[in-house]
Amino acid sequence: MIPRSKEAIRDMVISAGFIVISVIAPAPPIALSFAANISGVSLGLGLGWLIKSIIDHILGVRGE
């Protein structure tokens, strides 16, 4: 189950922001352009942040 603490919700909002940036980018992720690179990087950051925060909050690891 996904935790519903203030820190967990903050982490989910941050990851959602990165994913939204990747969706709003003007080029598809498979195109060879700078916008496609930004889209791919932000999608990776968003998904990575989401997975990291869920694992951290389930295990009870606190950030400093």
N, CA, C and O atoms as a Tripos MOL2 file, in Angstrom:
@<TRIPOS>MOLECULE
protein
  256   255    64     0     0
PROTEIN
NO_CHARGES

@<TRIPOS>ATOM
      1 N           0.8370   -1.1840    0.0000 N.3       1 MET1
      2 CA          0.0000    0.0000    0.0000 C.3       1 MET1
      3 C           0.8830    1.2490    0.0000 C.2       1 MET1
      4 O           1.9210    1.2870    0.6590 O.2       1 MET1
      5 N           0.4670    2.2400   -0.7280 N.am      2 ILE2
      6 CA          1.2280    3.4840   -0.8260 C.3       2 ILE2
      7 C           0.9940    4.3100    0.4360 C.2       2 ILE2
      8 O          -0.1540    4.5360    0.8200 O.2       2 ILE2
      9 N           2.0680    4.7630    1.0850 N.am      3 PRO3
     10 CA          1.9150    5.5680    2.3080 C.3       3 PRO3
     11 C           1.2580    6.9090    2.0160 C.2       3 PRO3
     12 O           1.3820    7.4390    0.9120 O.2       3 PRO3
     13 N           0.5670    7.4510    2.9940 N.am      4 ARG4
     14 CA         -0.1190    8.7240    2.8180 C.3       4 ARG4
     15 C           0.3860    9.8000    3.7830 C.2       4 ARG4
     16 O          -0.3760   10.6590    4.2280 O.2       4 ARG4
     17 N           1.6640    9.7390    4.0920 N.am      5 SER5
     18 CA          2.2460   10.7710    4.9420 C.3       5 SER5
     19 C           2.5200   12.0210    4.1140 C.2       5 SER5
     20 O           2.4530   11.9950    2.8850 O.2       5 SER5
     21 N           2.8270   13.1040    4.8000 N.am      6 LYS6
     22 CA          3.0870   14.3690    4.1120 C.3       6 LYS6
     23 C           4.3080   14.2600    3.2010 C.2       6 LYS6
     24 O           4.3110   14.8120    2.1010 O.2       6 LYS6
     25 N           5.3360   13.5570    3.6510 N.am      7 GLU7
     26 CA          6.5500   13.4040    2.8500 C.3       7 GLU7
     27 C           6.3030   12.5360    1.6160 C.2       7 GLU7
     28 O           6.8340   12.8140    0.5410 O.2       7 GLU7
     29 N           5.5010   11.4920    1.7700 N.am      8 ALA8
     30 CA          5.2110   10.6100    0.6440 C.3       8 ALA8
     31 C           4.4100   11.3410   -0.4320 C.2       8 ALA8
     32 O           4.6680   11.1740   -1.6240 O.2       8 ALA8
     33 N           3.4540   12.1390   -0.0150 N.am      9 ILE9
     34 CA          2.6480   12.9000   -0.9820 C.3       9 ILE9
     35 C           3.5060   13.9500   -1.6750 C.2       9 ILE9
     36 O           3.3350   14.1940   -2.8700 O.2       9 ILE9
     37 N           4.4330   14.5800   -0.9380 N.am     10 ARG10
     38 CA          5.3470   15.5590   -1.5490 C.3      10 ARG10
     39 C           6.2080   14.8910   -2.6140 C.2      10 ARG10
     40 O           6.4090   15.4450   -3.6940 O.2      10 ARG10
     41 N           6.7230   13.6840   -2.3050 N.am     11 ASP11
     42 CA          7.5380   12.9610   -3.2790 C.3      11 ASP11
     43 C           6.7300   12.5810   -4.5120 C.2      11 ASP11
     44 O           7.2520   12.6320   -5.6260 O.2      11 ASP11
     45 N           5.4860   12.2070   -4.3410 N.am     12 MET12
     46 CA          4.6450   11.8470   -5.4850 C.3      12 MET12
     47 C           4.3280   13.0600   -6.3520 C.2      12 MET12
     48 O           4.2460   12.9450   -7.5750 O.2      12 MET12
     49 N           4.1500   14.2180   -5.7290 N.am     13 VAL13
     50 CA          3.9070   15.4420   -6.5030 C.3      13 VAL13
     51 C           5.1500   15.8100   -7.3060 C.2      13 VAL13
     52 O           5.0380   16.2350   -8.4560 O.2      13 VAL13
     53 N           6.3290   15.6530   -6.7150 N.am     14 ILE14
     54 CA          7.5720   15.9450   -7.4400 C.3      14 ILE14
     55 C           7.7340   15.0070   -8.6300 C.2      14 ILE14
     56 O           8.0720   15.4490   -9.7280 O.2      14 ILE14
     57 N           7.4940   13.7150   -8.4170 N.am     15 SER15
     58 CA          7.6310   12.7680   -9.5260 C.3      15 SER15
     59 C           6.5790   13.0250  -10.5990 C.2      15 SER15
     60 O           6.8590   12.8790  -11.7880 O.2      15 SER15
     61 N           5.3770   13.4030  -10.1910 N.am     16 ALA16
     62 CA          4.3430   13.7350  -11.1750 C.3      16 ALA16
     63 C           4.7450   14.9570  -11.9980 C.2      16 ALA16
     64 O           4.4470   15.0290  -13.1900 O.2      16 ALA16
     65 N           5.4160   15.9100  -11.3730 N.am     17 GLY17
     66 CA          5.8900   17.0870  -12.1050 C.3      17 GLY17
     67 C           6.8830   16.7200  -13.1920 C.2      17 GLY17
     68 O           6.8080   17.2470  -14.3020 O.2      17 GLY17
     69 N           7.8210   15.8140  -12.8850 N.am     18 PHE18
     70 CA          8.7730   15.3660  -13.8980 C.3      18 PHE18
     71 C           8.0640   14.6250  -15.0320 C.2      18 PHE18
     72 O           8.4090   14.8070  -16.1990 O.2      18 PHE18
     73 N           7.0890   13.8020  -14.7000 N.am     19 ILE19
     74 CA          6.3640   13.0520  -15.7330 C.3      19 ILE19
     75 C           5.5490   13.9970  -16.6040 C.2      19 ILE19
     76 O           5.4590   13.7910  -17.8140 O.2      19 ILE19
     77 N           4.9530   15.0310  -16.0110 N.am     20 VAL20
     78 CA          4.2020   16.0190  -16.7900 C.3      20 VAL20
     79 C           5.1250   16.7750  -17.7310 C.2      20 VAL20
     80 O           4.7440   17.0610  -18.8660 O.2      20 VAL20
     81 N           6.3280   17.1040  -17.2820 N.am     21 ILE21
     82 CA          7.2970   17.7800  -18.1620 C.3      21 ILE21
     83 C           7.5890   16.9010  -19.3740 C.2      21 ILE21
     84 O           7.6990   17.4020  -20.4930 O.2      21 ILE21
     85 N           7.7160   15.5860  -19.1550 N.am     22 SER22
     86 CA          8.0150   14.7010  -20.2860 C.3      22 SER22
     87 C           6.8330   14.5980  -21.2440 C.2      22 SER22
     88 O           7.0290   14.4120  -22.4450 O.2      22 SER22
     89 N           5.6200   14.7150  -20.7370 N.am     23 VAL23
     90 CA          4.4400   14.6370  -21.6020 C.3      23 VAL23
     91 C           4.2560   15.9350  -22.3780 C.2      23 VAL23
     92 O           3.8450   15.9130  -23.5380 O.2      23 VAL23
     93 N           4.5550   17.0530  -21.7510 N.am     24 ILE24
     94 CA          4.3500   18.3580  -22.3850 C.3      24 ILE24
     95 C           5.4510   18.7050  -23.3800 C.2      24 ILE24
     96 O           5.2550   19.5750  -24.2290 O.2      24 ILE24
     97 N           6.6010   18.0460  -23.2950 N.am     25 ALA25
     98 CA          7.7080   18.3400  -24.2180 C.3      25 ALA25
     99 C           7.2180   18.2240  -25.6640 C.2      25 ALA25
    100 O           6.4250   17.3340  -25.9740 O.2      25 ALA25
    101 N           7.6730   19.0990  -26.5420 N.am     26 PRO26
    102 CA          7.1180   19.1790  -27.8930 C.3      26 PRO26
    103 C           7.4930   18.0340  -28.8420 C.2      26 PRO26
    104 O           6.9590   17.9690  -29.9490 O.2      26 PRO26
    105 N           8.3810   17.1470  -28.4470 N.am     27 ALA27
    106 CA          8.7900   16.0700  -29.3530 C.3      27 ALA27
    107 C           8.5370   14.7120  -28.7060 C.2      27 ALA27
    108 O           8.6130   14.5840  -27.4840 O.2      27 ALA27
    109 N           8.2390   13.7080  -29.5060 N.am     28 PRO28
    110 CA          8.0780   12.3610  -28.9410 C.3      28 PRO28
    111 C           9.4250   11.8190  -28.4650 C.2      28 PRO28
    112 O          10.4650   12.2250  -28.9810 O.2      28 PRO28
    113 N           9.4220   10.9150  -27.4940 N.am     29 PRO29
    114 CA         10.6900   10.4180  -26.9380 C.3      29 PRO29
    115 C          11.5750    9.6620  -27.9320 C.2      29 PRO29
    116 O          12.7640    9.4830  -27.6660 O.2      29 PRO29
    117 N          11.0330    9.2130  -29.0690 N.am     30 ILE30
    118 CA         11.8550    8.4550  -30.0110 C.3      30 ILE30
    119 C          12.5070    9.3330  -31.0760 C.2      30 ILE30
    120 O          13.3240    8.8400  -31.8540 O.2      30 ILE30
    121 N          12.1680   10.6140  -31.1290 N.am     31 ALA31
    122 CA         12.7740   11.5170  -32.1060 C.3      31 ALA31
    123 C          14.1950   11.8740  -31.6740 C.2      31 ALA31
    124 O          14.5360   11.7940  -30.4930 O.2      31 ALA31
    125 N          15.0160   12.2690  -32.6450 N.am     32 LEU32
    126 CA         16.4050   12.6190  -32.3460 C.3      32 LEU32
    127 C          16.5420   14.1390  -32.2570 C.2      32 LEU32
    128 O          17.0150   14.7780  -33.1970 O.2      32 LEU32
    129 N          16.1340   14.7090  -31.1450 N.am     33 SER33
    130 CA         16.2570   16.1460  -30.9550 C.3      33 SER33
    131 C          16.4890   16.4410  -29.4800 C.2      33 SER33
    132 O          16.3880   15.5560  -28.6310 O.2      33 SER33
    133 N          16.8000   17.6930  -29.1920 N.am     34 PHE34
    134 CA         17.0480   18.0900  -27.8100 C.3      34 PHE34
    135 C          15.7900   17.9550  -26.9620 C.2      34 PHE34
    136 O          15.8690   17.5410  -25.8060 O.2      34 PHE34
    137 N          14.6330   18.2990  -27.5190 N.am     35 ALA35
    138 CA         13.3840   18.1850  -26.7700 C.3      35 ALA35
    139 C          13.0780   16.7340  -26.4400 C.2      35 ALA35
    140 O          12.5290   16.4380  -25.3790 O.2      35 ALA35
    141 N          13.4310   15.8360  -27.3380 N.am     36 ALA36
    142 CA         13.2190   14.4130  -27.0680 C.3      36 ALA36
    143 C          14.1440   13.9510  -25.9440 C.2      36 ALA36
    144 O          13.7520   13.1270  -25.1180 O.2      36 ALA36
    145 N          15.3680   14.4780  -25.9080 N.am     37 ASN37
    146 CA         16.2760   14.1280  -24.8140 C.3      37 ASN37
    147 C          15.7410   14.6330  -23.4790 C.2      37 ASN37
    148 O          15.7920   13.9130  -22.4810 O.2      37 ASN37
    149 N          15.2290   15.8580  -23.4480 N.am     38 ILE38
    150 CA         14.6420   16.4060  -22.2250 C.3      38 ILE38
    151 C          13.4400   15.5670  -21.8040 C.2      38 ILE38
    152 O          13.2520   15.2920  -20.6190 O.2      38 ILE38
    153 N          12.6350   15.1650  -22.7730 N.am     39 SER39
    154 CA         11.4600   14.3480  -22.4810 C.3      39 SER39
    155 C          11.8560   13.0120  -21.8760 C.2      39 SER39
    156 O          11.2590   12.5830  -20.8880 O.2      39 SER39
    157 N          12.8340   12.3570  -22.4380 N.am     40 GLY40
    158 CA         13.2710   11.0570  -21.9340 C.3      40 GLY40
    159 C          13.9160   11.1440  -20.5680 C.2      40 GLY40
    160 O          13.6760   10.2980  -19.7070 O.2      40 GLY40
    161 N          14.7360   12.1660  -20.3630 N.am     41 VAL41
    162 CA         15.3990   12.3340  -19.0760 C.3      41 VAL41
    163 C          14.3800   12.6390  -17.9800 C.2      41 VAL41
    164 O          14.4590   12.0810  -16.8860 O.2      41 VAL41
    165 N          13.4270   13.5160  -18.2680 N.am     42 SER42
    166 CA         12.4450   13.8600  -17.2430 C.3      42 SER42
    167 C          11.5130   12.6880  -16.9450 C.2      42 SER42
    168 O          11.0810   12.5200  -15.8050 O.2      42 SER42
    169 N          11.2010   11.8830  -17.9480 N.am     43 LEU43
    170 CA         10.3910   10.6910  -17.6930 C.3      43 LEU43
    171 C          11.1530    9.7070  -16.8110 C.2      43 LEU43
    172 O          10.5780    9.1270  -15.8900 O.2      43 LEU43
    173 N          12.4280    9.5150  -17.0830 N.am     44 GLY44
    174 CA         13.2510    8.6390  -16.2560 C.3      44 GLY44
    175 C          13.3860    9.1560  -14.8360 C.2      44 GLY44
    176 O          13.3150    8.3760  -13.8860 O.2      44 GLY44
    177 N          13.5790   10.4590  -14.6770 N.am     45 LEU45
    178 CA         13.6590   11.0410  -13.3410 C.3      45 LEU45
    179 C          12.3550   10.8780  -12.5760 C.2      45 LEU45
    180 O          12.3610   10.5510  -11.3900 O.2      45 LEU45
    181 N          11.2430   11.1060  -13.2540 N.am     46 GLY46
    182 CA          9.9450   10.9830  -12.5940 C.3      46 GLY46
    183 C           9.6550    9.5670  -12.1400 C.2      46 GLY46
    184 O           9.2340    9.3490  -11.0040 O.2      46 GLY46
    185 N           9.8760    8.6090  -13.0160 N.am     47 LEU47
    186 CA          9.6280    7.2110  -12.6420 C.3      47 LEU47
    187 C          10.6120    6.7360  -11.5750 C.2      47 LEU47
    188 O          10.2300    6.0240  -10.6470 O.2      47 LEU47
    189 N          11.8720    7.1280  -11.7070 N.am     48 GLY48
    190 CA         12.8670    6.7530  -10.7070 C.3      48 GLY48
    191 C          12.5590    7.3520   -9.3480 C.2      48 GLY48
    192 O          12.6850    6.6750   -8.3280 O.2      48 GLY48
    193 N          12.1530    8.6220   -9.3230 N.am     49 TRP49
    194 CA         11.8170    9.2790   -8.0610 C.3      49 TRP49
    195 C          10.6080    8.6080   -7.4200 C.2      49 TRP49
    196 O          10.5710    8.4210   -6.2040 O.2      49 TRP49
    197 N           9.6220    8.2460   -8.2320 N.am     50 LEU50
    198 CA          8.4250    7.5870   -7.7110 C.3      50 LEU50
    199 C           8.7580    6.2290   -7.1010 C.2      50 LEU50
    200 O           8.3060    5.9170   -5.9990 O.2      50 LEU50
    201 N           9.5310    5.4350   -7.7960 N.am     51 ILE51
    202 CA          9.9050    4.1110   -7.2950 C.3      51 ILE51
    203 C          10.7500    4.2360   -6.0280 C.2      51 ILE51
    204 O          10.5260    3.5140   -5.0560 O.2      51 ILE51
    205 N          11.7250    5.1580   -6.0390 N.am     52 LYS52
    206 CA         12.5830    5.3660   -4.8690 C.3      52 LYS52
    207 C          11.7790    5.8080   -3.6640 C.2      52 LYS52
    208 O          11.9930    5.3100   -2.5590 O.2      52 LYS52
    209 N          10.8560    6.7390   -3.8630 N.am     53 SER53
    210 CA         10.1020    7.2510   -2.7250 C.3      53 SER53
    211 C           9.1410    6.2070   -2.1710 C.2      53 SER53
    212 O           8.9590    6.1310   -0.9560 O.2      53 SER53
    213 N           8.5250    5.4050   -3.0270 N.am     54 ILE54
    214 CA          7.6390    4.3520   -2.5310 C.3      54 ILE54
    215 C           8.4250    3.3280   -1.7300 C.2      54 ILE54
    216 O           7.9910    2.9160   -0.6540 O.2      54 ILE54
    217 N           9.5700    2.9160   -2.2400 N.am     55 ILE55
    218 CA         10.3960    1.9480   -1.5120 C.3      55 ILE55
    219 C          10.8730    2.5420   -0.1900 C.2      55 ILE55
    220 O          10.8100    1.8750    0.8420 O.2      55 ILE55
    221 N          11.3470    3.7830   -0.2090 N.am     56 ASP56
    222 CA         11.8310    4.4150    1.0150 C.3      56 ASP56
    223 C          10.7300    4.5410    2.0650 C.2      56 ASP56
    224 O          10.9650    4.2760    3.2440 O.2      56 ASP56
    225 N           9.5420    4.9420    1.6490 N.am     57 HIS57
    226 CA          8.4690    5.1470    2.6110 C.3      57 HIS57
    227 C           7.8840    3.8300    3.1110 C.2      57 HIS57
    228 O           7.4310    3.7530    4.2530 O.2      57 HIS57
    229 N           7.8870    2.8080    2.2860 N.am     58 ILE58
    230 CA          7.4080    1.4990    2.7530 C.3      58 ILE58
    231 C           8.4030    0.9130    3.7490 C.2      58 ILE58
    232 O           7.9990    0.3360    4.7580 O.2      58 ILE58
    233 N           9.6890    1.0540    3.4770 N.am     59 LEU59
    234 CA         10.6970    0.5050    4.3850 C.3      59 LEU59
    235 C          10.9090    1.3820    5.6160 C.2      59 LEU59
    236 O          11.5290    0.9460    6.5860 O.2      59 LEU59
    237 N          10.4050    2.6010    5.5850 N.am     60 GLY60
    238 CA         10.5500    3.4820    6.7350 C.3      60 GLY60
    239 C          11.8500    4.2490    6.7780 C.2      60 GLY60
    240 O          12.2390    4.7350    7.8400 O.2      60 GLY60
    241 N          12.5290    4.3700    5.6610 N.am     61 VAL61
    242 CA         13.7920    5.0960    5.6040 C.3      61 VAL61
    243 C          13.4750    6.5850    5.5620 C.2      61 VAL61
    244 O          12.6800    7.0300    4.7350 O.2      61 VAL61
    245 N          14.0830    7.3400    6.4330 N.am     62 ARG62
    246 CA         13.8370    8.7930    6.5020 C.3      62 ARG62
    247 C          14.9700    9.5350    5.8020 C.2      62 ARG62
    248 O          16.1430    9.2190    6.0000 O.2      62 ARG62
    249 N          14.6130   10.5230    4.9820 N.am     63 GLY63
    250 CA         15.6010   11.3830    4.3580 C.3      63 GLY63
    251 C          16.0550   12.4630    5.3340 C.2      63 GLY63
    252 O          15.3720   12.7660    6.3130 O.2      63 GLY63
    253 N          17.1970   13.0250    5.0540 N.am     64 GLU64
    254 CA         17.7290   14.0510    5.9670 C.3      64 GLU64
    255 C          17.4040   15.4180    5.4720 C.2      64 GLU64
    256 O          17.7690   16.4070    6.1070 O.2      64 GLU64
@<TRIPOS>BOND
     1     1     2 1
     2     2     3 1
     3     3     4 2
     4     3     5 am
     5     5     6 1
     6     6     7 1
     7     7     8 2
     8     7     9 am
     9     9    10 1
    10    10    11 1
    11    11    12 2
    12    11    13 am
    13    13    14 1
    14    14    15 1
    15    15    16 2
    16    15    17 am
    17    17    18 1
    18    18    19 1
    19    19    20 2
    20    19    21 am
    21    21    22 1
    22    22    23 1
    23    23    24 2
    24    23    25 am
    25    25    26 1
    26    26    27 1
    27    27    28 2
    28    27    29 am
    29    29    30 1
    30    30    31 1
    31    31    32 2
    32    31    33 am
    33    33    34 1
    34    34    35 1
    35    35    36 2
    36    35    37 am
    37    37    38 1
    38    38    39 1
    39    39    40 2
    40    39    41 am
    41    41    42 1
    42    42    43 1
    43    43    44 2
    44    43    45 am
    45    45    46 1
    46    46    47 1
    47    47    48 2
    48    47    49 am
    49    49    50 1
    50    50    51 1
    51    51    52 2
    52    51    53 am
    53    53    54 1
    54    54    55 1
    55    55    56 2
    56    55    57 am
    57    57    58 1
    58    58    59 1
    59    59    60 2
    60    59    61 am
    61    61    62 1
    62    62    63 1
    63    63    64 2
    64    63    65 am
    65    65    66 1
    66    66    67 1
    67    67    68 2
    68    67    69 am
    69    69    70 1
    70    70    71 1
    71    71    72 2
    72    71    73 am
    73    73    74 1
    74    74    75 1
    75    75    76 2
    76    75    77 am
    77    77    78 1
    78    78    79 1
    79    79    80 2
    80    79    81 am
    81    81    82 1
    82    82    83 1
    83    83    84 2
    84    83    85 am
    85    85    86 1
    86    86    87 1
    87    87    88 2
    88    87    89 am
    89    89    90 1
    90    90    91 1
    91    91    92 2
    92    91    93 am
    93    93    94 1
    94    94    95 1
    95    95    96 2
    96    95    97 am
    97    97    98 1
    98    98    99 1
    99    99   100 2
   100    99   101 am
   101   101   102 1
   102   102   103 1
   103   103   104 2
   104   103   105 am
   105   105   106 1
   106   106   107 1
   107   107   108 2
   108   107   109 am
   109   109   110 1
   110   110   111 1
   111   111   112 2
   112   111   113 am
   113   113   114 1
   114   114   115 1
   115   115   116 2
   116   115   117 am
   117   117   118 1
   118   118   119 1
   119   119   120 2
   120   119   121 am
   121   121   122 1
   122   122   123 1
   123   123   124 2
   124   123   125 am
   125   125   126 1
   126   126   127 1
   127   127   128 2
   128   127   129 am
   129   129   130 1
   130   130   131 1
   131   131   132 2
   132   131   133 am
   133   133   134 1
   134   134   135 1
   135   135   136 2
   136   135   137 am
   137   137   138 1
   138   138   139 1
   139   139   140 2
   140   139   141 am
   141   141   142 1
   142   142   143 1
   143   143   144 2
   144   143   145 am
   145   145   146 1
   146   146   147 1
   147   147   148 2
   148   147   149 am
   149   149   150 1
   150   150   151 1
   151   151   152 2
   152   151   153 am
   153   153   154 1
   154   154   155 1
   155   155   156 2
   156   155   157 am
   157   157   158 1
   158   158   159 1
   159   159   160 2
   160   159   161 am
   161   161   162 1
   162   162   163 1
   163   163   164 2
   164   163   165 am
   165   165   166 1
   166   166   167 1
   167   167   168 2
   168   167   169 am
   169   169   170 1
   170   170   171 1
   171   171   172 2
   172   171   173 am
   173   173   174 1
   174   174   175 1
   175   175   176 2
   176   175   177 am
   177   177   178 1
   178   178   179 1
   179   179   180 2
   180   179   181 am
   181   181   182 1
   182   182   183 1
   183   183   184 2
   184   183   185 am
   185   185   186 1
   186   186   187 1
   187   187   188 2
   188   187   189 am
   189   189   190 1
   190   190   191 1
   191   191   192 2
   192   191   193 am
   193   193   194 1
   194   194   195 1
   195   195   196 2
   196   195   197 am
   197   197   198 1
   198   198   199 1
   199   199   200 2
   200   199   201 am
   201   201   202 1
   202   202   203 1
   203   203   204 2
   204   203   205 am
   205   205   206 1
   206   206   207 1
   207   207   208 2
   208   207   209 am
   209   209   210 1
   210   210   211 1
   211   211   212 2
   212   211   213 am
   213   213   214 1
   214   214   215 1
   215   215   216 2
   216   215   217 am
   217   217   218 1
   218   218   219 1
   219   219   220 2
   220   219   221 am
   221   221   222 1
   222   222   223 1
   223   223   224 2
   224   223   225 am
   225   225   226 1
   226   226   227 1
   227   227   228 2
   228   227   229 am
   229   229   230 1
   230   230   231 1
   231   231   232 2
   232   231   233 am
   233   233   234 1
   234   234   235 1
   235   235   236 2
   236   235   237 am
   237   237   238 1
   238   238   239 1
   239   239   240 2
   240   239   241 am
   241   241   242 1
   242   242   243 1
   243   243   244 2
   244   243   245 am
   245   245   246 1
   246   246   247 1
   247   247   248 2
   248   247   249 am
   249   249   250 1
   250   250   251 1
   251   251   252 2
   252   251   253 am
   253   253   254 1
   254   254   255 1
   255   255   256 2
@<TRIPOS>SUBSTRUCTURE
     1 MET1         2 RESIDUE 1 A MET
     2 ILE2         6 RESIDUE 1 A ILE
     3 PRO3        10 RESIDUE 1 A PRO
     4 ARG4        14 RESIDUE 1 A ARG
     5 SER5        18 RESIDUE 1 A SER
     6 LYS6        22 RESIDUE 1 A LYS
     7 GLU7        26 RESIDUE 1 A GLU
     8 ALA8        30 RESIDUE 1 A ALA
     9 ILE9        34 RESIDUE 1 A ILE
    10 ARG10       38 RESIDUE 1 A ARG
    11 ASP11       42 RESIDUE 1 A ASP
    12 MET12       46 RESIDUE 1 A MET
    13 VAL13       50 RESIDUE 1 A VAL
    14 ILE14       54 RESIDUE 1 A ILE
    15 SER15       58 RESIDUE 1 A SER
    16 ALA16       62 RESIDUE 1 A ALA
    17 GLY17       66 RESIDUE 1 A GLY
    18 PHE18       70 RESIDUE 1 A PHE
    19 ILE19       74 RESIDUE 1 A ILE
    20 VAL20       78 RESIDUE 1 A VAL
    21 ILE21       82 RESIDUE 1 A ILE
    22 SER22       86 RESIDUE 1 A SER
    23 VAL23       90 RESIDUE 1 A VAL
    24 ILE24       94 RESIDUE 1 A ILE
    25 ALA25       98 RESIDUE 1 A ALA
    26 PRO26      102 RESIDUE 1 A PRO
    27 ALA27      106 RESIDUE 1 A ALA
    28 PRO28      110 RESIDUE 1 A PRO
    29 PRO29      114 RESIDUE 1 A PRO
    30 ILE30      118 RESIDUE 1 A ILE
    31 ALA31      122 RESIDUE 1 A ALA
    32 LEU32      126 RESIDUE 1 A LEU
    33 SER33      130 RESIDUE 1 A SER
    34 PHE34      134 RESIDUE 1 A PHE
    35 ALA35      138 RESIDUE 1 A ALA
    36 ALA36      142 RESIDUE 1 A ALA
    37 ASN37      146 RESIDUE 1 A ASN
    38 ILE38      150 RESIDUE 1 A ILE
    39 SER39      154 RESIDUE 1 A SER
    40 GLY40      158 RESIDUE 1 A GLY
    41 VAL41      162 RESIDUE 1 A VAL
    42 SER42      166 RESIDUE 1 A SER
    43 LEU43      170 RESIDUE 1 A LEU
    44 GLY44      174 RESIDUE 1 A GLY
    45 LEU45      178 RESIDUE 1 A LEU
    46 GLY46      182 RESIDUE 1 A GLY
    47 LEU47      186 RESIDUE 1 A LEU
    48 GLY48      190 RESIDUE 1 A GLY
    49 TRP49      194 RESIDUE 1 A TRP
    50 LEU50      198 RESIDUE 1 A LEU
    51 ILE51      202 RESIDUE 1 A ILE
    52 LYS52      206 RESIDUE 1 A LYS
    53 SER53      210 RESIDUE 1 A SER
    54 ILE54      214 RESIDUE 1 A ILE
    55 ILE55      218 RESIDUE 1 A ILE
    56 ASP56      222 RESIDUE 1 A ASP
    57 HIS57      226 RESIDUE 1 A HIS
    58 ILE58      230 RESIDUE 1 A ILE
    59 LEU59      234 RESIDUE 1 A LEU
    60 GLY60      238 RESIDUE 1 A GLY
    61 VAL61      242 RESIDUE 1 A VAL
    62 ARG62      246 RESIDUE 1 A ARG
    63 GLY63      250 RESIDUE 1 A GLY
    64 GLU64      254 RESIDUE 1 A GLU
